[in-house]
């Protein structure tokens, strides 16, 4: 696992020292108050479990699950997948998050929780990537400001891996690229099936991507196969059958399901 890391951005020792400092500040700010820590699943759990032990006032704990649609490293639209157990009305709530990137996740969460009328609502994030921000977010307690790099470790994952690394590191590019490329192929096939792009556009994209070179082997062969299955325009077998699509999607780890419904106009 450590071999997959190109660079350690924040060491275990730096994290430990920062957690102690944040714990001290939070304890001082909330002394005498009833503090509820709300951890965002799943990335924040490592940070949260260390942070809560660095806080020396009584705290309660709850979790909330948020998921974003879209490619693996970009947050798209956000939705709630697991709600809090506690009623937060009148309570002092501190959201604990692993990283703030575009800000969309927290913007959604803050709006959602604010509507439940807590006495106060603040944010504590281990990492902040301000260069990527799309939605302004006030982070009250920040661990480290980091550059625009995709990081893993200390709770942060890539395709559900690397969460248990004790530091925050940058993944080697070739690992990263492979999963991103798979995501891109998947997306194009989906676009074609949803009639957002034509078959010719799909093939043109596959050819251009192959021509650009430097593709991971598996993904290159997937694209070659896609082109071969489609055939030449004008030739008798030109096209992509449902079976072809299902097979390509299966190789990308996805299953094709067909849903029927009444026509909508
Ligand atoms: P935002 O909504 O601010 O764009 O993104 C927040 C979420 O995106 C985080 O909770 C995290 O799950 C994911 N994320 C953003 N940047 C990174 C990153 O560099 N590494 C990892 N592993 N996840 C990230």
Boltz pocket constraint, residues with backbone or C-beta under 6 A from the ligand:
constraints:
  - pocket:
      binder: B
      contacts: [[A, 43], [A, 73], [A, 75], [A, 97], [A, 98], [A, 99], [A, 100], [A, 101], [A, 102], [A, 103], [A, 104], [A, 105], [A, 106], [A, 149], [A, 150], [A, 151], [A, 152], [A, 156], [A, 157], [A, 158]]
      max_distance: 6.0
